[in-house]
Amino acid sequence: MANGEHLSEMLTVREVSLLFHIHPNTLRRWSNNGRIRAYRITPRGDRRFKREEIVRFLAESNGQGDDRQKAKSRQRSR
């Protein structure tokens, strides 16, 4: 696989943060804390995320439910 093809399977911080509807700094914090795995590329240390890992992360997150959604549901039921 050519290097360009490999990178096309990777997503940038901006792409993933838009997908998750979160601030890029939140995604960076998740990466620093090990919640989601990032790969560092370039001498500057830019982060990239494997597409299949993002899909898996989304599936796991949806299966477990979001804590904010659970809190909102509890507030509505009161």
Stockholm file with secondary structure:
# STOCKHOLM 1.0

chainA/1-78         MANGEHLSEMLTVREVSLLFHIHPNTLRRWSNNGRIRAYRITPRGDRRFKREEIVRFLAESNGQGDDRQKAKSRQRSR
#=GR chainA/1-78 SS CCHHHHHHTEEEHHHHHHHHTSCHHHHHHHHHHTSSCCEEETTTTEEEEEHHHHHHHHHHHHHHCCHHHHHHHHHHHC
#=GC SS_cons        CCHHHHHHTEEEHHHHHHHHTSCHHHHHHHHHHTSSCCEEETTTTEEEEEHHHHHHHHHHHHHHCCHHHHHHHHHHHC
//
